[in-house]
Amino acid sequence: MPTVLTVEQRAAFDRDGYILIKGFFDAEEAALLQTAMEQDPAIRGHFYDRGDAEGMTTKMATWNHPGDSVYGYAARSHRMVDTMEDILGGEVYHYHSKITAKEPREGGAWEWHQDYGYWYNNGCLFPYMASAMVALDRCTKSNGCLQVLRGSHHLGRIDHGLLEGEQVGADLRRVEEAKRHLDLVYCEMEMGDVLFFHCNTLHRSDQNRSDDRRWTLICCYNAARNDPYLDHHHPRYTPLEKVPDSAIKSAGLKFSAPSQKSAFLEKSVAPAELSKKGGTVFVADTPNSQR
């Protein structure tokens, strides 16, 4: 199956650093993914908290290899992988996936960052990497939807450092200057929508101060030709076996097999280069009204 992107959408991704595809997964597929995230013992057993500067937390679980679960099939589906291969210009492999779960009135903020701000330190030489964020709930301004700076991937990689609450964030002086030149976009999404974004696209999200949950599944990919030169807790090039799009519904509510337990991380940690001892520490000084 070819990419889902039209010529115009492909050009928009190159220009803006992101593209939102409405209804990428239909209602049945999205419901299967949502329920799997809620009920799979492997997911529930590997949740960890990532705090923000004010002590509010986002629950996360991270796994390296997609496996044969319903969410693994989603990450391996032709629809998803072929689109990523179009975006990244050749064969890709699954770098990792994660759930970010912002609970009502408790979900924490994410400060401005680029994914390549830390993947660079994992030994990925080129920014031939991108992510696909799948909305498992309705994502709005009020419950902390993703925000992006349109076109910020053209800035290249910005210096990153460890923030309060264990997050990794971009140099705020450069971010503030970028905000003077680039549009800030709130990426509001409905369940089943997918946001594709470049690894150098600056993004963040507010705390969830609403009564509505905001859960998302994020599938991250690296180009096969960008095989990391360092061993890391995320994998080097691993051939990805695509599955038909129909495999998602055929699988039904299929959870991760016990043999896939090693694919899950106990907790994702910042690269040593960005630790308090080895790198710059940036202070998250964004006013509360902006979080």
C-alpha positions in Angstrom: 0.0 0.0 0.0 1.4 3.4 -0.9 1.6 6.4 1.5 -1.7 7.9 2.7 -0.4 11.4 2.0 -1.5 13.3 -1.0 1.1 15.4 -3.0 -0.2 18.5 -1.2 0.0 16.9 2.3 3.5 15.6 1.6 4.6 19.2 0.6 2.9 20.5 3.7 4.9 18.1 5.9 8.1 19.3 4.3 7.2 22.9 4.8 5.6 22.8 8.3 7.3 19.8 9.9 4.0 18.0 10.7 0.8 16.9 9.1 -2.5 15.9 10.8 -4.4 13.0 9.1 -8.0 12.9 10.3 -9.6 9.5 10.7 -6.3 7.6 10.0 -7.7 4.8 12.2 -11.4 4.2 12.0 -13.7 4.1 15.0 -13.4 0.3 15.4 -9.6 0.3 15.1 -9.2 3.3 17.5 -11.5 1.6 20.1 -9.3 -1.5 19.9 -6.1 0.5 20.5 -7.7 2.5 23.3 -8.9 -0.6 25.1 -5.6 -2.4 24.7 -3.8 0.6 26.3 -6.3 0.4 29.2 -6.3 -3.3 29.8 -3.1 -4.9 28.5 -1.2 -6.1 31.7 2.2 -5.4 30.0 1.2 -1.7 29.6 -0.3 -1.4 33.0 2.7 -3.1 34.6 5.2 -0.8 33.0 3.7 2.6 33.7 6.1 5.2 35.1 5.6 8.9 36.0 7.3 11.8 34.2 7.0 15.0 36.2 6.9 18.6 35.1 8.3 21.6 36.9 5.3 22.0 39.1 5.2 18.4 40.2 2.3 17.2 38.0 2.9 14.0 36.2 2.2 12.2 32.9 2.0 8.4 33.1 4.1 6.6 30.4 5.0 3.2 29.2 7.7 2.6 26.5 8.5 -0.4 24.4 11.1 -1.0 21.7 9.7 -3.7 19.5 6.1 -3.7 18.3 5.4 -7.4 18.5 2.1 -9.0 17.6 -0.3 -7.1 19.8 -3.1 -5.1 18.2 -1.0 -1.9 18.9 2.0 -3.7 17.5 0.1 -4.4 14.3 -0.9 -0.7 14.1 2.8 0.3 14.3 3.6 -2.3 11.6 0.7 -1.7 9.3 1.4 -0.8 5.7 -0.7 2.3 6.2 1.6 3.5 8.9 5.0 2.2 7.7 4.6 3.1 4.1 3.6 6.7 5.1 6.7 6.9 7.3 8.9 5.6 4.5 7.5 8.3 2.2 8.2 10.9 4.8 11.8 9.7 5.6 12.7 8.7 2.1 13.3 5.0 2.3 13.2 1.9 4.6 12.4 2.6 8.2 12.4 0.6 11.4 10.5 0.8 14.7 12.6 2.9 17.1 10.1 2.6 19.9 6.5 3.3 20.9 5.0 4.8 24.0 1.8 5.8 25.6 1.5 9.2 27.2 -1.4 9.3 29.6 -2.6 12.6 31.0 -5.2 12.0 33.7 -8.0 14.5 34.4 -6.8 17.4 36.6 -3.4 15.6 37.1 -1.7 15.3 33.8 1.6 17.2 33.6 3.0 19.6 31.0 5.7 18.9 28.6 8.2 21.7 28.0 9.5 22.8 24.5 11.7 20.1 23.0 12.7 18.4 19.8 12.8 14.6 19.8 16.1 14.7 18.0 17.4 16.9 20.9 18.0 13.6 22.8 17.9 11.0 20.0 21.0 12.7 18.7 22.8 11.7 21.9 21.6 8.1 21.4 24.0 7.8 18.4 21.5 8.7 15.6 23.8 10.7 13.3 21.1 12.2 11.0 17.7 13.6 11.8 16.1 10.9 9.6 13.5 10.2 12.2 9.8 11.0 12.8 6.9 10.2 15.1 3.2 9.4 14.6 0.9 10.4 17.5 -2.3 8.5 17.6 -5.2 10.1 19.5 -6.8 7.6 21.9 -9.0 10.3 23.3 -10.2 13.6 22.1 -7.3 16.0 22.4 -8.1 19.7 23.0 -6.5 22.8 24.4 -8.2 22.2 27.7 -6.8 18.7 28.3 -3.3 19.4 27.0 -3.1 18.7 23.3 0.2 18.8 21.5 1.5 22.2 20.4 4.0 22.7 17.6 5.9 25.6 16.1 5.1 25.5 12.5 8.3 25.1 10.4 10.6 24.8 13.4 12.3 21.7 12.0 14.1 24.0 9.6 16.0 25.5 12.6 18.0 22.3 12.9 18.8 20.7 16.2 18.8 23.0 19.2 20.8 22.5 22.3 18.9 20.5 25.0 19.4 20.0 28.7 17.8 18.3 31.7 14.9 20.2 33.2 13.3 20.1 36.6 11.0 17.0 36.8 13.4 14.9 34.7 12.2 16.2 31.3 14.7 17.1 28.6 14.0 20.6 27.1 15.3 22.9 24.4 17.3 26.1 25.1 14.5 28.5 26.1 16.3 31.6 24.8 16.3 30.1 21.3 12.8 28.8 21.6 11.5 32.3 22.6 13.2 33.8 19.6 11.7 31.1 17.4 8.3 31.9 18.7 8.7 35.5 17.5 9.0 34.2 13.9 6.9 31.0 13.7 3.2 30.2 14.3 2.2 28.3 17.4 -0.3 25.6 16.5 -2.6 23.7 18.9 -3.0 20.2 17.3 -6.5 19.3 18.4 -7.4 15.8 17.5 -10.3 13.4 17.5 -9.9 9.7 18.5 -8.2 7.8 15.6 -6.5 10.9 14.1 -2.8 10.7 13.6 -0.3 13.5 13.8 3.0 12.9 11.9 5.9 15.1 12.9 9.6 15.5 12.2 12.1 14.8 14.9 13.3 18.4 14.8 9.9 20.0 15.1 9.6 21.9 18.4 6.6 20.8 20.4 5.2 20.9 23.9 1.9 20.5 25.8 0.0 22.0 28.7 -1.1 20.4 31.9 -4.5 18.7 31.8 -6.6 20.9 34.0 -9.9 19.6 32.6 -12.2 16.7 33.6 -11.3 14.8 30.3 -8.6 12.3 30.0 -5.9 12.7 27.3 -4.2 9.5 26.2 -2.1 9.2 23.1 0.0 6.4 21.5 3.2 7.6 19.9 5.0 5.4 17.4 8.6 6.5 16.6 10.6 5.5 13.5 14.2 5.8 12.3 15.5 5.4 8.8 17.3 2.1 8.2 20.2 4.1 6.7 20.5 6.0 10.0 21.5 3.0 12.1 22.8 4.4 15.4 26.5 4.1 16.0 26.1 3.7 19.8 24.4 0.9 21.8 21.5 2.4 23.7 18.3 1.4 25.4 16.5 2.0 22.1 17.4 -0.5 19.3 19.7 -0.3 16.4 18.4 -1.2 12.9 16.0 -4.1 13.2 14.1 -5.1 10.1 10.4 -4.3 10.4 7.9 -6.9 9.1 4.9 -5.0 7.7 1.4 -6.4 8.1 -1.8 -5.7 6.2 -4.0 -2.9 7.4 -6.7 -5.5 8.0 -4.5 -7.2 10.7 -5.6 -4.6 13.3 -9.2 -5.6 13.2 -8.4 -9.3 12.6 -6.3 -9.3 15.8 -9.1 -7.9 17.9 -8.2 -7.1 21.4 -4.8 -8.9 21.3 -2.4 -8.0 24.0 1.4 -8.2 24.1 2.7 -11.8 24.6 4.6 -12.6 27.8 7.6 -13.4 25.6 7.7 -9.7 24.6 8.2 -8.5 28.2 11.8 -7.6 27.5 10.7 -5.1 24.9 9.3 -2.8 27.6 11.6 -0.3 29.4 11.4 0.1 33.1 11.8 3.8 32.6 13.1 5.9 29.8 16.1 7.9 30.9 17.9 11.0 29.6 21.2 10.4 27.8 24.2 10.9 30.0 25.3 13.9 27.9 22.2 15.7 29.1 22.5 14.8 32.8 23.0 17.4 35.4 26.7 16.4 35.7 27.4 16.2 32.0 25.3 18.8 30.3 23.5 22.1 30.4 20.5 22.5 32.9 17.8 24.7 31.5 15.3 26.2 33.8 11.6 25.9 32.7 10.5 29.4 33.3 7.4 29.5 31.1 4.7 31.3 33.1 1.9 29.1 34.5 -0.6 30.8 32.3 1.2 29.3 29.3 1.4 25.7 30.5 
